[in-house]
Amino acid sequence: MDDLIALLPLVTVFLLFYLILYIPQRRRQKKHKSYIEALKIGDDVVTDSGIYGRVTNIKEESITLVLKKGEIEILKSKILHN
C-alpha cells in the first residue's frame, strides 16, 4: 500500500502533463488538419516562414502558391491556420 502512495505524486504529474500539454496540442492539430483540408484555389494563406500567397494548385502533399514575383510549391503542413 505504501508503494502505491509513493507513486501517487508521479502519476499526478503525468496526468497533469497530459491534461495541460497533450490534449490542447491534439486539438490544435485537428483544427489545422481541417483547415488544410478545406483550402481551395484562390484562398490567401500564410506559410510558417511568413510568406503570403494565393493558392493556385492543390496536390495530395503540396500546395502551389502564387506570389508577387512568381510561384512556389510548399508542403501542406507548412501552411499556418489563420
Backbone as a ProteinNet text record, in pm:
[ID]
protein_1_A
[PRIMARY]
MDDLIALLPLVTVFLLFYLILYIPQRRRQKKHKSYIEALKIGDDVVTDSGIYGRVTNIKEESITLVLKKGEIEILKSKILHN
[TERTIARY]
82	0	86.7	197.5	286.6	350.2	370.9	427	332.4	204.6	106.6	98.3	106.1	103	228.2	339.8	463.7	458.4	384.6	371.2	266.5	183.2	76.1	126.1	231.1	279	327.3	392.7	440.2	322.9	223.3	104.6	32.9	26.9	-36.9	36.7	167.2	246.5	220.8	219.2	191.5	50.3	-45.2	-182.6	-193	-128.4	-128.5	-58.8	51.8	122.4	30	-42.5	-134.9	-245.1	-303.1	-414	-371	-254.6	-211.3	-144.7	-70.5	6	-48.7	-78.2	-110.9	-248.9	-350.1	-486.2	-498	-449.5	-457.8	-379.7	-265.2	-187.3	-263.9	-328.5	-407.3	-523.6	-586.6	-695	-642.8	-526.1	-467.7	-436.6	-386.2	-354.4	-480.2	-588.2	-713.4	-768.8	-760.6	-808.9	-726.4	-594.4	-507	-534.7	-554.5	-582.7	-712.9	-816	-942.4	-929.8	-846.9	-822	-752.7	-651.9	-577.4	-668.4	-753.1	-843.3	-948.5	-981.7	-1083.4	-1026.1	-894.2	-834.8	-883.4	-902.6	-942.5	-863.6	-864.6	-791.3	-847.1	-755.6	-794.6	-786.7	-769	-756.6	-621.8	-622.1	-498.3	-449.1	-320.3	-263	-129.6	-82.6	49.3	122.5	249.1	328.1	388.1	444.6	505.5	631.8	686	802.2	762.7	630.8	583.9	561.1	557.1	534.3	384	337.1	197.6	180.9	73.6	48.6	-95.4	-129.5	-263.8	-252.6	-339.2	-337.2	-378.1	-292.4	-323.7	-338.2	-282.4	-290.8	-280	-359.4	-357.2	-330.5	-224.9	-190.3	-212.7	-181	-202.9	-118.2	9.5	101.3	147.2	122.2	175.7	72.3	105.2	20.5	111.1	62.8	136.3	76.5	164.7	122.5	177.8	97.3	145.4	181.3	298.4	348.1	355.9	400.8	417	522.4	622.3	734.4	745.4	637.1	644.6	559.9	594.7	522	619.1	565.3	641.3	549.9	609.4	534.9	584.4	491.9	529.1	443	486.7	409.5	286.2	180.1	56.5	76.9	162.8	183.9	250.4	306.6	375.5	284.3	154.8	57.6	7.5	4.9	-45.3	-195.3	-257.4	-402.1	-423.3	-509.2	-535.9	-629.1
-119	0	125.8	121.9	237.2	263.8	156.9	173.7	251.3	223.2	295.1	441.9	469.6	608.7	682.8	613.2	675	707	630.2	654	760.5	795.6	891.8	1027.2	1087.4	1214.8	1200.8	1091.3	1068.3	1053.7	978.1	960.9	1094.5	1173.6	1304.8	1396.2	1394.3	1476.7	1435.2	1306.3	1259.2	1295.6	1286	1323.2	1472.2	1554.9	1698.9	1731.1	1665.2	1683.3	1651.7	1542.2	1501.6	1605.4	1650.6	1745	1882.6	1928.5	2064.2	2073.9	1973.4	1983.3	1900.4	1777.7	1687.3	1714.2	1730.2	1749.8	1878.8	1995	2114.6	2102.9	2036.3	2017.6	1932.6	1829.6	1743.5	1820.6	1909	1992.3	2086.3	2147.9	2236.5	2159.7	2037.6	1957.1	1923.3	1889	1858.2	1981.1	2097.2	2221.7	2257.5	2241.7	2271	2175.7	2048.3	1949.4	1981.9	2019.6	2053.7	2181.3	2276.7	2399.2	2365.6	2281.9	2243.5	2169.9	2081.1	2006	2096	2208.5	2299.3	2403.5	2407.4	2504.3	2480	2589.8	2578.5	2678.8	2662.1	2751	2892.2	2988.6	3128.4	3177	3087.1	3127.1	3193.8	3299.3	3363.7	3294.4	3261.4	3188.7	3250.8	3210.3	3248.7	3120.4	3110.9	2993.5	3012.9	2907.4	2917.3	3003.3	3031.3	3120	3265	3292.9	3429.7	3473.3	3380.7	3415	3416.9	3528.3	3541.4	3499.4	3426.8	3385	3344	3317.2	3272.6	3133.4	3043.6	2905.1	2899.1	2834	2818.1	2672.3	2581.5	2439.2	2360.5	2256.5	2173.1	2029.3	1972.2	1832	1756.2	1629.1	1546.2	1592.2	1619.3	1656.2	1801.4	1872	2006.8	2102.4	2229.3	2336.9	2431.7	2481.2	2581.3	2717.6	2811.3	2947	3042.1	3140	3245.6	3364	3420.2	3534.5	3653	3766.7	3883.2	3857.5	3777.8	3754.3	3609.2	3538.9	3401.5	3306.1	3179.5	3074.4	2989.5	2930.9	2833.1	2716.7	2601.7	2483.9	2445.9	2434.1	2401.2	2286.3	2226.6	2120.9	2179.4	2102.8	2149	2175.4	2099.6	2114.1	2246	2315.7	2442.2	2563.8	2541.1	2649.4	2673.9	2800.5	2835.4	2851.4	2820.2	2841.7	2987.5	3056.6	3199.1	3217.2
0	0	0	75.5	79.3	-57.7	-135.7	-268.6	-359.8	-347.9	-429.3	-389.6	-263.3	-216.3	-261.3	-266.8	-311.7	-462	-538	-682	-715.1	-620.4	-644.4	-696.8	-641.9	-698.6	-843.2	-874.3	-1010.1	-1107.6	-1068.4	-1151.7	-1169.2	-1064.9	-1072	-1168.8	-1166.8	-1258.1	-1402.6	-1430.9	-1566.7	-1610.9	-1521	-1552.8	-1584.4	-1504.4	-1530.9	-1662.7	-1689.1	-1815.6	-1932.2	-1922.8	-2028	-2046.5	-1937.9	-1945.5	-1994	-1952.6	-1983.1	-2120.7	-2160.9	-2284.4	-2400.9	-2377.5	-2487.1	-2546.7	-2465.1	-2515.6	-2597.3	-2549.7	-2634.3	-2765.4	-2762.7	-2884.4	-2984.4	-2937.7	-3025.7	-3087.3	-3009	-3062.3	-3169.8	-3147.4	-3248.7	-3376.9	-3363.2	-3480.8	-3560.2	-3492	-3560.7	-3631	-3565.5	-3624.4	-3748	-3739	-3852.4	-3968.2	-3938.7	-4042.7	-4114.9	-4040.4	-4105.2	-4187.4	-4141.4	-4217.7	-4349.7	-4345.5	-4465.5	-4563.3	-4512.2	-4599.2	-4663.2	-4599.4	-4650.7	-4746.7	-4764.2	-4856.1	-4997.6	-5070.5	-5209.9	-5292.4	-5420.5	-5509.5	-5495.1	-5481.4	-5464.4	-5320.9	-5224.7	-5083.8	-5059.4	-4980.5	-4938	-4812	-4808.8	-4695.4	-4655.9	-4538.2	-4488.3	-4452.5	-4493.7	-4459	-4320.4	-4266	-4133.2	-4134.5	-4251.6	-4259.6	-4288.9	-4296	-4312.2	-4455.5	-4548.1	-4688.6	-4715.7	-4772	-4809.3	-4954.6	-4983.8	-5121	-5140.3	-5265.6	-5300.6	-5360.5	-5318	-5362.9	-5510.2	-5592.2	-5734.3	-5774.8	-5694.8	-5727	-5597.1	-5584.7	-5465.4	-5507.8	-5450.7	-5474	-5343.4	-5344.6	-5226.1	-5107.7	-5130.8	-5023	-5026.3	-5137.3	-5150.2	-5208.7	-5198.3	-5249.6	-5326.8	-5440.2	-5516.1	-5484.3	-5447.9	-5415.7	-5519.9	-5557.1	-5644.3	-5555.2	-5581.4	-5506.7	-5601.6	-5553.5	-5641	-5748.9	-5717.1	-5809.5	-5854.3	-5867.5	-5915.3	-5834	-5844.5	-5774.3	-5692.8	-5586.1	-5508.3	-5476	-5454.8	-5412.8	-5273.9	-5179.5	-5042.3	-4991.2	-4882.3	-4818.6	-4751.9	-4751.4	-4686.6	-4538.6	-4476.2	-4332.5	-4296.2	-4393.8	-4367.1	-4381.6	-4405.9	-4410.4	-4268.9	-4227.7	-4094.9	-4097.6	-3987.5	-3971.9	-3935	-4007.6	-3980.2	-3864.5
[MASK]
++++++++++++++++++++++++++++++++++++++++++++++++++++++++++++++++++++++++++++++++++

